Amino acid sequence: MDIELALNTLHKFRQVNKYETFREILPSTVFLPKRERELVTKILDHCAHDLILLLRQGNKKAIKKELKIVLIECMDALAIAKINSDNREFGYQLGWYLAEKVHINLKTGTEKKLWGYWQVEGFEVSVPIRPRISTKAKERVNNN
């Protein structure tokens, strides 16, 4: 992973209007309540900020797990935020984008997450019965 490139991407991500820059992901979000769009933006900016702090530490091997934890907390926060499904899907897509930019594979170990890669057995998708949400994500949403 090119840490400088990832840092530059994360800094730019924090500066742009997510709903205008990434509107082609889900065009209908432009018409959604401003409060909800601001909440999604706040969650994603917080995630990008935490990723930047970890990447600046420099030790690539030691921070991979921590980067994944930050991304999981971000996605969990989106899962339980008081937003509609369009905003939630938009946030998930940008969360996956952030994971890709810092070279974290969220496909493994996310089968029990609402936003994760669900298990496919035969021709059926196994939807999580009781999805797990990280404690920090719950605390962050409850404090806002």
Salt bridges, closest charged atoms under 4 A:
GLU38 OE2 - LYS34 NZ 3.99
ASP45 OD1 - LYS18 NZ 2.60
ASP50 OD2 - HIS46 ND1 3.34
ASP50 OD1 - HIS49 ND1 3.56
GLU73 OE1 - ARG140 NH2 3.78
ASP76 OD2 - LYS113 NZ 2.89
